[in-house]
Amino acid sequence: MKMKFPLLRLLMLFSAALFTGCGPARSLEATADNSAVTAPVAQTTPAVVEVKPQLDVPYVPTHQMIVDEMLKMGEVKGGDVLYDLGSGDGRIPITAAQRFGTRGVGIDINPERIREANENAQKANMANRVRFTEADLFTSDFSEATVITLYLLPSVNLRLRPRLLELKPGTRIVSHNYDMGDWEPEKTKTITTPDDVEHFVYFWRVPEKSN
């Protein structure tokens, strides 16, 4: 009986040591010499938010059939200066420059469209004939135009109408799909594209100024 107590005490000490060894792992923030290590603080870079311009008109490319008809109805020829208001990817001024040798200017408020239009002009080797400007239609100067093309919305057409009527008498204006309210067009044409969608093309000529 006297031998059991030392043996029991030995077993208790052994169990305590074993329990201590199986405890939680040391913190990763401690080094071998128990000195504290400060975890690196992640550096956060402020997100760059691209502010996109507010568009009056969504971008919808004009079918090439419509482009061709607009240029035909607008009686576009080599000596013209064509301004495309809301020029998108630039296809109307570029096509006019390729076919007739016109000088063209595209105006659009969307920088993405301006980049695309300039790239398309480079690809078509027409960068010396056309240029594209990121600007607001309502503050832009297009007084040198002899032909204006547009594919906007009825409300935008109406807002632009007073400025269009101030252009040189005889300036030709061609609009895809939307008219100018009570300003009666000189010509109107309906075109059905291969996707079976009906489109309208309107033509006006700026009248002589009344005294």
Rosetta constraint file for C-alpha pairs under 8 A:
AtomPair CA 1 CA 5 HARMONIC 7.53 0.50
AtomPair CA 2 CA 6 HARMONIC 7.75 0.50
AtomPair CA 3 CA 7 HARMONIC 6.42 0.50
AtomPair CA 4 CA 8 HARMONIC 5.85 0.50
AtomPair CA 5 CA 9 HARMONIC 5.99 0.50
AtomPair CA 6 CA 10 HARMONIC 6.06 0.50
AtomPair CA 7 CA 11 HARMONIC 6.23 0.50
AtomPair CA 8 CA 12 HARMONIC 6.22 0.50
AtomPair CA 9 CA 13 HARMONIC 6.25 0.50
AtomPair CA 10 CA 14 HARMONIC 6.17 0.50
AtomPair CA 11 CA 15 HARMONIC 6.12 0.50
AtomPair CA 12 CA 16 HARMONIC 6.23 0.50
AtomPair CA 13 CA 17 HARMONIC 6.29 0.50
AtomPair CA 14 CA 18 HARMONIC 6.18 0.50
AtomPair CA 15 CA 19 HARMONIC 6.09 0.50
AtomPair CA 16 CA 20 HARMONIC 6.19 0.50
AtomPair CA 17 CA 21 HARMONIC 6.34 0.50
AtomPair CA 18 CA 22 HARMONIC 6.48 0.50
AtomPair CA 19 CA 23 HARMONIC 6.57 0.50
AtomPair CA 26 CA 30 HARMONIC 7.25 0.50
AtomPair CA 29 CA 36 HARMONIC 5.80 0.50
AtomPair CA 29 CA 37 HARMONIC 4.95 0.50
AtomPair CA 29 CA 38 HARMONIC 6.76 0.50
AtomPair CA 29 CA 39 HARMONIC 7.11 0.50
AtomPair CA 30 CA 34 HARMONIC 5.22 0.50
AtomPair CA 30 CA 35 HARMONIC 5.72 0.50
AtomPair CA 30 CA 36 HARMONIC 4.94 0.50
AtomPair CA 30 CA 37 HARMONIC 5.94 0.50
AtomPair CA 31 CA 35 HARMONIC 5.53 0.50
AtomPair CA 31 CA 36 HARMONIC 6.59 0.50
AtomPair CA 31 CA 37 HARMONIC 6.95 0.50
AtomPair CA 52 CA 110 HARMONIC 7.79 0.50
AtomPair CA 53 CA 109 HARMONIC 7.00 0.50
AtomPair CA 53 CA 110 HARMONIC 6.43 0.50
AtomPair CA 55 CA 109 HARMONIC 7.28 0.50
AtomPair CA 55 CA 110 HARMONIC 7.48 0.50
AtomPair CA 56 CA 156 HARMONIC 7.53 0.50
AtomPair CA 57 CA 152 HARMONIC 6.03 0.50
AtomPair CA 57 CA 153 HARMONIC 6.63 0.50
AtomPair CA 59 CA 88 HARMONIC 6.59 0.50
AtomPair CA 60 CA 88 HARMONIC 7.90 0.50
AtomPair CA 61 CA 88 HARMONIC 6.97 0.50
AtomPair CA 61 CA 89 HARMONIC 7.43 0.50
AtomPair CA 62 CA 66 HARMONIC 6.44 0.50
AtomPair CA 62 CA 67 HARMONIC 6.56 0.50
AtomPair CA 62 CA 151 HARMONIC 7.94 0.50
AtomPair CA 63 CA 67 HARMONIC 6.44 0.50
AtomPair CA 63 CA 193 HARMONIC 7.70 0.50
AtomPair CA 64 CA 68 HARMONIC 6.16 0.50
AtomPair CA 65 CA 69 HARMONIC 6.36 0.50
AtomPair CA 65 CA 193 HARMONIC 7.02 0.50
AtomPair CA 66 CA 70 HARMONIC 6.02 0.50
AtomPair CA 66 CA 176 HARMONIC 7.68 0.50
AtomPair CA 66 CA 191 HARMONIC 7.51 0.50
AtomPair CA 66 CA 199 HARMONIC 7.86 0.50
AtomPair CA 66 CA 201 HARMONIC 7.83 0.50
AtomPair CA 67 CA 71 HARMONIC 6.32 0.50
AtomPair CA 67 CA 91 HARMONIC 7.81 0.50
AtomPair CA 67 CA 92 HARMONIC 6.03 0.50
AtomPair CA 67 CA 95 HARMONIC 7.97 0.50
AtomPair CA 68 CA 72 HARMONIC 6.23 0.50
AtomPair CA 69 CA 73 HARMONIC 5.91 0.50
AtomPair CA 69 CA 201 HARMONIC 7.76 0.50
AtomPair CA 70 CA 74 HARMONIC 5.91 0.50
AtomPair CA 70 CA 149 HARMONIC 7.67 0.50
AtomPair CA 70 CA 174 HARMONIC 6.25 0.50
AtomPair CA 70 CA 175 HARMONIC 7.62 0.50
AtomPair CA 70 CA 176 HARMONIC 7.56 0.50
AtomPair CA 70 CA 201 HARMONIC 6.71 0.50
AtomPair CA 71 CA 75 HARMONIC 6.28 0.50
AtomPair CA 71 CA 76 HARMONIC 5.55 0.50
AtomPair CA 71 CA 96 HARMONIC 7.07 0.50
AtomPair CA 72 CA 76 HARMONIC 6.48 0.50
AtomPair CA 73 CA 174 HARMONIC 7.45 0.50
AtomPair CA 73 CA 203 HARMONIC 6.84 0.50
AtomPair CA 74 CA 147 HARMONIC 7.02 0.50
AtomPair CA 74 CA 172 HARMONIC 6.16 0.50
AtomPair CA 74 CA 173 HARMONIC 6.88 0.50
AtomPair CA 74 CA 174 HARMONIC 6.08 0.50
AtomPair CA 74 CA 203 HARMONIC 6.82 0.50
AtomPair CA 76 CA 80 HARMONIC 6.54 0.50
AtomPair CA 76 CA 96 HARMONIC 7.46 0.50
AtomPair CA 76 CA 100 HARMONIC 7.39 0.50
AtomPair CA 76 CA 102 HARMONIC 7.95 0.50
AtomPair CA 76 CA 147 HARMONIC 7.34 0.50
AtomPair CA 77 CA 100 HARMONIC 5.47 0.50
AtomPair CA 77 CA 101 HARMONIC 7.53 0.50
AtomPair CA 77 CA 102 HARMONIC 6.62 0.50
AtomPair CA 78 CA 100 HARMONIC 4.78 0.50
AtomPair CA 78 CA 101 HARMONIC 4.89 0.50
AtomPair CA 78 CA 102 HARMONIC 4.73 0.50
AtomPair CA 79 CA 101 HARMONIC 7.60 0.50
AtomPair CA 79 CA 102 HARMONIC 5.93 0.50
AtomPair CA 79 CA 103 HARMONIC 7.72 0.50
AtomPair CA 80 CA 102 HARMONIC 5.38 0.50
AtomPair CA 80 CA 103 HARMONIC 6.55 0.50
AtomPair CA 80 CA 145 HARMONIC 7.63 0.50
AtomPair CA 80 CA 146 HARMONIC 5.71 0.50
AtomPair CA 80 CA 147 HARMONIC 6.82 0.50
AtomPair CA 81 CA 102 HARMONIC 6.09 0.50
AtomPair CA 81 CA 103 HARMONIC 4.97 0.50
AtomPair CA 81 CA 104 HARMONIC 5.65 0.50
AtomPair CA 81 CA 105 HARMONIC 7.74 0.50
AtomPair CA 81 CA 144 HARMONIC 7.12 0.50
AtomPair CA 81 CA 145 HARMONIC 5.10 0.50
AtomPair CA 81 CA 146 HARMONIC 5.31 0.50
AtomPair CA 81 CA 147 HARMONIC 6.31 0.50
AtomPair CA 82 CA 93 HARMONIC 6.68 0.50
AtomPair CA 82 CA 102 HARMONIC 7.03 0.50
AtomPair CA 82 CA 103 HARMONIC 6.32 0.50
AtomPair CA 82 CA 104 HARMONIC 4.68 0.50
AtomPair CA 82 CA 105 HARMONIC 6.28 0.50
AtomPair CA 82 CA 145 HARMONIC 5.69 0.50
AtomPair CA 82 CA 146 HARMONIC 6.21 0.50
AtomPair CA 82 CA 147 HARMONIC 4.74 0.50
AtomPair CA 82 CA 148 HARMONIC 5.82 0.50
AtomPair CA 82 CA 149 HARMONIC 7.41 0.50
AtomPair CA 83 CA 93 HARMONIC 7.40 0.50
AtomPair CA 83 CA 104 HARMONIC 5.83 0.50
AtomPair CA 83 CA 105 HARMONIC 4.82 0.50
AtomPair CA 83 CA 106 HARMONIC 5.77 0.50
AtomPair CA 83 CA 107 HARMONIC 7.55 0.50
AtomPair CA 83 CA 142 HARMONIC 6.89 0.50
AtomPair CA 83 CA 145 HARMONIC 5.90 0.50
AtomPair CA 83 CA 147 HARMONIC 6.32 0.50
AtomPair CA 83 CA 148 HARMONIC 4.95 0.50
AtomPair CA 83 CA 149 HARMONIC 6.34 0.50
AtomPair CA 84 CA 92 HARMONIC 7.08 0.50
AtomPair CA 84 CA 93 HARMONIC 6.70 0.50
AtomPair CA 84 CA 104 HARMONIC 7.68 0.50
AtomPair CA 84 CA 105 HARMONIC 6.32 0.50
AtomPair CA 84 CA 106 HARMONIC 4.78 0.50
AtomPair CA 84 CA 107 HARMONIC 6.33 0.50
AtomPair CA 84 CA 148 HARMONIC 5.86 0.50
AtomPair CA 84 CA 149 HARMONIC 4.75 0.50
AtomPair CA 84 CA 150 HARMONIC 5.80 0.50
AtomPair CA 85 CA 106 HARMONIC 6.24 0.50
AtomPair CA 85 CA 107 HARMONIC 5.26 0.50
AtomPair CA 85 CA 108 HARMONIC 6.75 0.50
AtomPair CA 85 CA 137 HARMONIC 6.72 0.50
AtomPair CA 85 CA 148 HARMONIC 7.26 0.50
AtomPair CA 85 CA 149 HARMONIC 6.29 0.50
AtomPair CA 85 CA 150 HARMONIC 5.13 0.50
AtomPair CA 85 CA 151 HARMONIC 7.52 0.50
AtomPair CA 86 CA 106 HARMONIC 7.07 0.50
AtomPair CA 86 CA 107 HARMONIC 5.57 0.50
AtomPair CA 86 CA 108 HARMONIC 4.68 0.50
AtomPair CA 86 CA 109 HARMONIC 7.54 0.50
AtomPair CA 86 CA 137 HARMONIC 7.62 0.50
AtomPair CA 86 CA 150 HARMONIC 6.48 0.50
AtomPair CA 86 CA 151 HARMONIC 6.86 0.50
AtomPair CA 86 CA 152 HARMONIC 6.93 0.50
AtomPair CA 87 CA 91 HARMONIC 7.69 0.50
AtomPair CA 87 CA 92 HARMONIC 7.46 0.50
AtomPair CA 87 CA 106 HARMONIC 4.97 0.50
AtomPair CA 87 CA 107 HARMONIC 5.59 0.50
AtomPair CA 87 CA 108 HARMONIC 5.60 0.50
AtomPair CA 87 CA 113 HARMONIC 7.91 0.50
AtomPair CA 87 CA 132 HARMONIC 7.96 0.50
AtomPair CA 87 CA 150 HARMONIC 7.65 0.50
AtomPair CA 88 CA 108 HARMONIC 6.61 0.50
AtomPair CA 88 CA 113 HARMONIC 5.25 0.50
AtomPair CA 88 CA 114 HARMONIC 7.16 0.50
AtomPair CA 88 CA 117 HARMONIC 6.92 0.50
AtomPair CA 89 CA 113 HARMONIC 5.57 0.50
AtomPair CA 89 CA 114 HARMONIC 7.08 0.50
AtomPair CA 89 CA 116 HARMONIC 5.61 0.50
AtomPair CA 89 CA 117 HARMONIC 4.37 0.50
AtomPair CA 89 CA 120 HARMONIC 7.34 0.50
AtomPair CA 90 CA 94 HARMONIC 6.13 0.50
AtomPair CA 90 CA 106 HARMONIC 6.57 0.50
AtomPair CA 90 CA 114 HARMONIC 7.96 0.50
AtomPair CA 90 CA 116 HARMONIC 7.79 0.50
AtomPair CA 90 CA 117 HARMONIC 4.57 0.50
AtomPair CA 90 CA 118 HARMONIC 7.60 0.50
AtomPair CA 90 CA 120 HARMONIC 7.19 0.50
AtomPair CA 90 CA 121 HARMONIC 7.55 0.50
AtomPair CA 90 CA 132 HARMONIC 7.67 0.50
AtomPair CA 91 CA 95 HARMONIC 5.84 0.50
AtomPair CA 91 CA 117 HARMONIC 7.55 0.50
AtomPair CA 91 CA 120 HARMONIC 7.98 0.50
AtomPair CA 92 CA 96 HARMONIC 6.20 0.50
AtomPair CA 93 CA 97 HARMONIC 6.12 0.50
AtomPair CA 93 CA 103 HARMONIC 7.76 0.50
AtomPair CA 93 CA 104 HARMONIC 5.05 0.50
AtomPair CA 93 CA 105 HARMONIC 6.68 0.50
AtomPair CA 93 CA 106 HARMONIC 6.85 0.50
AtomPair CA 93 CA 130 HARMONIC 6.60 0.50
AtomPair CA 94 CA 98 HARMONIC 6.16 0.50
AtomPair CA 94 CA 104 HARMONIC 7.40 0.50
AtomPair CA 94 CA 121 HARMONIC 6.38 0.50
AtomPair CA 94 CA 124 HARMONIC 7.63 0.50
AtomPair CA 94 CA 126 HARMONIC 6.63 0.50
AtomPair CA 94 CA 130 HARMONIC 6.70 0.50
AtomPair CA 95 CA 99 HARMONIC 6.13 0.50
AtomPair CA 96 CA 100 HARMONIC 5.61 0.50
AtomPair CA 96 CA 101 HARMONIC 6.76 0.50
AtomPair CA 96 CA 102 HARMONIC 5.97 0.50
AtomPair CA 96 CA 104 HARMONIC 7.68 0.50
AtomPair CA 97 CA 101 HARMONIC 4.37 0.50
AtomPair CA 97 CA 102 HARMONIC 4.60 0.50
AtomPair CA 97 CA 103 HARMONIC 6.23 0.50
AtomPair CA 97 CA 104 HARMONIC 6.90 0.50
AtomPair CA 97 CA 126 HARMONIC 6.90 0.50
AtomPair CA 97 CA 129 HARMONIC 6.31 0.50
AtomPair CA 97 CA 130 HARMONIC 7.22 0.50
AtomPair CA 98 CA 102 HARMONIC 7.87 0.50
AtomPair CA 98 CA 126 HARMONIC 7.15 0.50
AtomPair CA 101 CA 129 HARMONIC 7.55 0.50
AtomPair CA 102 CA 129 HARMONIC 7.05 0.50
AtomPair CA 103 CA 129 HARMONIC 5.08 0.50
AtomPair CA 103 CA 130 HARMONIC 5.78 0.50
AtomPair CA 104 CA 129 HARMONIC 6.38 0.50
AtomPair CA 104 CA 130 HARMONIC 4.50 0.50
AtomPair CA 104 CA 131 HARMONIC 6.52 0.50
AtomPair CA 105 CA 130 HARMONIC 5.61 0.50
AtomPair CA 105 CA 131 HARMONIC 5.06 0.50
AtomPair CA 105 CA 132 HARMONIC 5.67 0.50
AtomPair CA 105 CA 133 HARMONIC 7.47 0.50
AtomPair CA 106 CA 130 HARMONIC 7.71 0.50
AtomPair CA 106 CA 131 HARMONIC 6.33 0.50
AtomPair CA 106 CA 132 HARMONIC 4.51 0.50
AtomPair CA 106 CA 133 HARMONIC 6.13 0.50
AtomPair CA 107 CA 132 HARMONIC 5.87 0.50
AtomPair CA 107 CA 133 HARMONIC 4.96 0.50
AtomPair CA 107 CA 134 HARMONIC 5.98 0.50
AtomPair CA 107 CA 135 HARMONIC 6.09 0.50
AtomPair CA 107 CA 136 HARMONIC 7.61 0.50
AtomPair CA 107 CA 137 HARMONIC 6.87 0.50
AtomPair CA 108 CA 113 HARMONIC 7.15 0.50
AtomPair CA 108 CA 114 HARMONIC 6.66 0.50
AtomPair CA 108 CA 132 HARMONIC 7.65 0.50
AtomPair CA 108 CA 133 HARMONIC 6.45 0.50
AtomPair CA 108 CA 134 HARMONIC 5.19 0.50
AtomPair CA 108 CA 135 HARMONIC 5.77 0.50
AtomPair CA 108 CA 136 HARMONIC 6.90 0.50
AtomPair CA 108 CA 137 HARMONIC 7.29 0.50
AtomPair CA 109 CA 134 HARMONIC 5.03 0.50
AtomPair CA 109 CA 135 HARMONIC 4.91 0.50
AtomPair CA 109 CA 136 HARMONIC 5.57 0.50
AtomPair CA 109 CA 137 HARMONIC 7.70 0.50
AtomPair CA 110 CA 114 HARMONIC 6.52 0.50
AtomPair CA 110 CA 134 HARMONIC 6.62 0.50
AtomPair CA 111 CA 115 HARMONIC 6.20 0.50
AtomPair CA 111 CA 134 HARMONIC 6.11 0.50
AtomPair CA 112 CA 116 HARMONIC 6.28 0.50
AtomPair CA 113 CA 117 HARMONIC 6.01 0.50
AtomPair CA 114 CA 118 HARMONIC 6.16 0.50
AtomPair CA 114 CA 132 HARMONIC 6.02 0.50
AtomPair CA 114 CA 133 HARMONIC 6.73 0.50
AtomPair CA 114 CA 134 HARMONIC 6.32 0.50
AtomPair CA 115 CA 119 HARMONIC 6.23 0.50
AtomPair CA 116 CA 120 HARMONIC 6.19 0.50
AtomPair CA 117 CA 121 HARMONIC 6.17 0.50
AtomPair CA 117 CA 132 HARMONIC 6.87 0.50
AtomPair CA 118 CA 122 HARMONIC 6.27 0.50
AtomPair CA 118 CA 127 HARMONIC 7.28 0.50
AtomPair CA 118 CA 131 HARMONIC 7.14 0.50
AtomPair CA 118 CA 132 HARMONIC 6.54 0.50
AtomPair CA 119 CA 123 HARMONIC 6.25 0.50
AtomPair CA 120 CA 124 HARMONIC 6.15 0.50
AtomPair CA 121 CA 125 HARMONIC 6.07 0.50
AtomPair CA 121 CA 126 HARMONIC 5.02 0.50
AtomPair CA 121 CA 127 HARMONIC 4.99 0.50
AtomPair CA 121 CA 130 HARMONIC 7.16 0.50
AtomPair CA 122 CA 126 HARMONIC 6.12 0.50
AtomPair CA 122 CA 127 HARMONIC 5.32 0.50
AtomPair CA 126 CA 130 HARMONIC 6.25 0.50
AtomPair CA 127 CA 131 HARMONIC 6.66 0.50
AtomPair CA 135 CA 139 HARMONIC 7.74 0.50
AtomPair CA 135 CA 140 HARMONIC 6.65 0.50
AtomPair CA 136 CA 140 HARMONIC 6.06 0.50
AtomPair CA 138 CA 160 HARMONIC 7.02 0.50
AtomPair CA 143 CA 167 HARMONIC 5.86 0.50
AtomPair CA 143 CA 168 HARMONIC 7.44 0.50
AtomPair CA 145 CA 171 HARMONIC 7.15 0.50
AtomPair CA 146 CA 168 HARMONIC 7.91 0.50
AtomPair CA 146 CA 170 HARMONIC 7.79 0.50
AtomPair CA 146 CA 171 HARMONIC 4.86 0.50
AtomPair CA 146 CA 172 HARMONIC 6.30 0.50
AtomPair CA 147 CA 171 HARMONIC 5.76 0.50
AtomPair CA 147 CA 172 HARMONIC 4.71 0.50
AtomPair CA 147 CA 173 HARMONIC 5.80 0.50
AtomPair CA 147 CA 174 HARMONIC 7.77 0.50
AtomPair CA 148 CA 171 HARMONIC 7.60 0.50
AtomPair CA 148 CA 172 HARMONIC 6.19 0.50
AtomPair CA 148 CA 173 HARMONIC 4.68 0.50
AtomPair CA 148 CA 174 HARMONIC 6.23 0.50
AtomPair CA 149 CA 173 HARMONIC 5.92 0.50
AtomPair CA 149 CA 174 HARMONIC 4.86 0.50
AtomPair CA 149 CA 175 HARMONIC 5.86 0.50
AtomPair CA 150 CA 174 HARMONIC 6.47 0.50
AtomPair CA 150 CA 175 HARMONIC 4.93 0.50
AtomPair CA 150 CA 176 HARMONIC 6.37 0.50
AtomPair CA 151 CA 175 HARMONIC 5.78 0.50
AtomPair CA 151 CA 176 HARMONIC 4.93 0.50
AtomPair CA 151 CA 177 HARMONIC 7.06 0.50
AtomPair CA 151 CA 178 HARMONIC 7.48 0.50
AtomPair CA 152 CA 156 HARMONIC 6.35 0.50
AtomPair CA 152 CA 157 HARMONIC 6.65 0.50
AtomPair CA 152 CA 176 HARMONIC 7.73 0.50
AtomPair CA 152 CA 178 HARMONIC 7.37 0.50
AtomPair CA 153 CA 157 HARMONIC 6.10 0.50
AtomPair CA 153 CA 178 HARMONIC 6.36 0.50
AtomPair CA 154 CA 158 HARMONIC 6.24 0.50
AtomPair CA 154 CA 178 HARMONIC 5.59 0.50
AtomPair CA 154 CA 179 HARMONIC 6.59 0.50
AtomPair CA 154 CA 180 HARMONIC 6.98 0.50
AtomPair CA 154 CA 181 HARMONIC 7.80 0.50
AtomPair CA 155 CA 159 HARMONIC 6.35 0.50
AtomPair CA 156 CA 160 HARMONIC 6.19 0.50
AtomPair CA 157 CA 161 HARMONIC 5.97 0.50
AtomPair CA 157 CA 178 HARMONIC 7.61 0.50
AtomPair CA 157 CA 179 HARMONIC 7.30 0.50
AtomPair CA 157 CA 180 HARMONIC 5.94 0.50
AtomPair CA 158 CA 162 HARMONIC 7.78 0.50
AtomPair CA 158 CA 180 HARMONIC 5.80 0.50
AtomPair CA 158 CA 181 HARMONIC 6.84 0.50
AtomPair CA 160 CA 164 HARMONIC 6.24 0.50
AtomPair CA 161 CA 165 HARMONIC 6.14 0.50
AtomPair CA 161 CA 180 HARMONIC 6.93 0.50
AtomPair CA 162 CA 166 HARMONIC 6.57 0.50
AtomPair CA 163 CA 167 HARMONIC 6.98 0.50
AtomPair CA 164 CA 206 HARMONIC 7.45 0.50
AtomPair CA 165 CA 206 HARMONIC 5.84 0.50
AtomPair CA 165 CA 207 HARMONIC 7.53 0.50
AtomPair CA 167 CA 171 HARMONIC 6.64 0.50
AtomPair CA 167 CA 206 HARMONIC 6.86 0.50
AtomPair CA 168 CA 206 HARMONIC 6.95 0.50
AtomPair CA 169 CA 205 HARMONIC 7.42 0.50
AtomPair CA 169 CA 206 HARMONIC 4.89 0.50
AtomPair CA 169 CA 207 HARMONIC 5.17 0.50
AtomPair CA 169 CA 208 HARMONIC 5.01 0.50
AtomPair CA 169 CA 209 HARMONIC 7.18 0.50
AtomPair CA 170 CA 205 HARMONIC 5.33 0.50
AtomPair CA 170 CA 206 HARMONIC 5.04 0.50
AtomPair CA 170 CA 207 HARMONIC 6.28 0.50
AtomPair CA 170 CA 208 HARMONIC 7.48 0.50
AtomPair CA 171 CA 205 HARMONIC 5.61 0.50
AtomPair CA 171 CA 206 HARMONIC 5.27 0.50
AtomPair CA 172 CA 203 HARMONIC 7.23 0.50
AtomPair CA 172 CA 204 HARMONIC 5.91 0.50
AtomPair CA 172 CA 205 HARMONIC 4.63 0.50
AtomPair CA 172 CA 206 HARMONIC 6.52 0.50
AtomPair CA 173 CA 203 HARMONIC 5.71 0.50
AtomPair CA 173 CA 204 HARMONIC 5.14 0.50
AtomPair CA 173 CA 205 HARMONIC 6.13 0.50
AtomPair CA 173 CA 206 HARMONIC 7.65 0.50
AtomPair CA 174 CA 201 HARMONIC 6.95 0.50
AtomPair CA 174 CA 202 HARMONIC 5.58 0.50
AtomPair CA 174 CA 203 HARMONIC 4.65 0.50
AtomPair CA 174 CA 204 HARMONIC 6.61 0.50
AtomPair CA 175 CA 179 HARMONIC 6.87 0.50
AtomPair CA 175 CA 201 HARMONIC 5.76 0.50
AtomPair CA 175 CA 202 HARMONIC 5.17 0.50
AtomPair CA 175 CA 203 HARMONIC 6.64 0.50
AtomPair CA 176 CA 199 HARMONIC 7.44 0.50
AtomPair CA 176 CA 200 HARMONIC 5.99 0.50
AtomPair CA 176 CA 201 HARMONIC 4.79 0.50
AtomPair CA 176 CA 202 HARMONIC 6.59 0.50
AtomPair CA 177 CA 199 HARMONIC 5.84 0.50
AtomPair CA 177 CA 200 HARMONIC 4.48 0.50
AtomPair CA 177 CA 201 HARMONIC 5.70 0.50
AtomPair CA 177 CA 202 HARMONIC 7.37 0.50
AtomPair CA 178 CA 200 HARMONIC 7.38 0.50
AtomPair CA 178 CA 201 HARMONIC 7.73 0.50
AtomPair CA 178 CA 202 HARMONIC 7.44 0.50
AtomPair CA 179 CA 183 HARMONIC 7.95 0.50
AtomPair CA 179 CA 185 HARMONIC 7.62 0.50
AtomPair CA 179 CA 202 HARMONIC 6.49 0.50
AtomPair CA 180 CA 184 HARMONIC 7.40 0.50
AtomPair CA 180 CA 185 HARMONIC 8.00 0.50
AtomPair CA 184 CA 204 HARMONIC 7.78 0.50
AtomPair CA 185 CA 202 HARMONIC 6.04 0.50
AtomPair CA 185 CA 203 HARMONIC 5.42 0.50
AtomPair CA 185 CA 204 HARMONIC 5.01 0.50
AtomPair CA 186 CA 202 HARMONIC 7.68 0.50
AtomPair CA 186 CA 203 HARMONIC 5.66 0.50
AtomPair CA 186 CA 204 HARMONIC 5.23 0.50
AtomPair CA 186 CA 205 HARMONIC 7.25 0.50
AtomPair CA 187 CA 202 HARMONIC 5.92 0.50
AtomPair CA 187 CA 203 HARMONIC 5.08 0.50
AtomPair CA 187 CA 204 HARMONIC 7.08 0.50
AtomPair CA 188 CA 200 HARMONIC 7.02 0.50
AtomPair CA 188 CA 201 HARMONIC 5.66 0.50
AtomPair CA 188 CA 202 HARMONIC 4.65 0.50
AtomPair CA 188 CA 203 HARMONIC 6.37 0.50
AtomPair CA 189 CA 200 HARMONIC 5.68 0.50
AtomPair CA 189 CA 201 HARMONIC 5.20 0.50
AtomPair CA 189 CA 202 HARMONIC 6.70 0.50
AtomPair CA 190 CA 198 HARMONIC 6.79 0.50
AtomPair CA 190 CA 199 HARMONIC 5.67 0.50
AtomPair CA 190 CA 200 HARMONIC 4.61 0.50
AtomPair CA 190 CA 201 HARMONIC 6.49 0.50
AtomPair CA 191 CA 198 HARMONIC 5.71 0.50
AtomPair CA 191 CA 199 HARMONIC 5.10 0.50
AtomPair CA 191 CA 200 HARMONIC 6.22 0.50
AtomPair CA 191 CA 201 HARMONIC 7.85 0.50
AtomPair CA 192 CA 196 HARMONIC 5.79 0.50
AtomPair CA 192 CA 197 HARMONIC 5.41 0.50
AtomPair CA 192 CA 198 HARMONIC 4.39 0.50
AtomPair CA 192 CA 199 HARMONIC 6.05 0.50
AtomPair CA 193 CA 197 HARMONIC 5.52 0.50
AtomPair CA 193 CA 198 HARMONIC 6.62 0.50
AtomPair CA 193 CA 199 HARMONIC 7.57 0.50
